[in-house]
Amino acid sequence: MTERTFVIIKPDAVRAGIVGEILSRYEREGLGLEAIEMRSIDGDFADRHYAAHLERDFYPPLREFMTSGPVVAVVVSGPDAVRRVRTIHGATDPAEAAPGTIRADHATSVRENAVHGSDSPESAEAEIALWFPRG
């Protein structure tokens, strides 16, 4: 059964020029790329994406980081896509990420950790609807 998930390649990874390398990791694992768009987001859009975190202490610096440069929004699909993408990404904290994961290889901090991936099929559906409202 095919599942869809949502990924953001964050500003640090875009600045580092590793978008293609990140996308190829999904493809090498047999996942499909259904939609890809590079864009810059403003604070209001970041607030909508991170609505659950607006009151958290870590959010203001995260908002500033996410609006600091272009990001790449991606819809990834395949069997068990949510879990598989999260495995490819590695732990949020790069110090805890398994060797060979995107975050172990490219992240510099918990905030500047190269990628975001949906944490459940339900959040993937909501994030895809926000970022790709026309399907």
Disulfide bonds with the S-S distance in Angstrom:
none
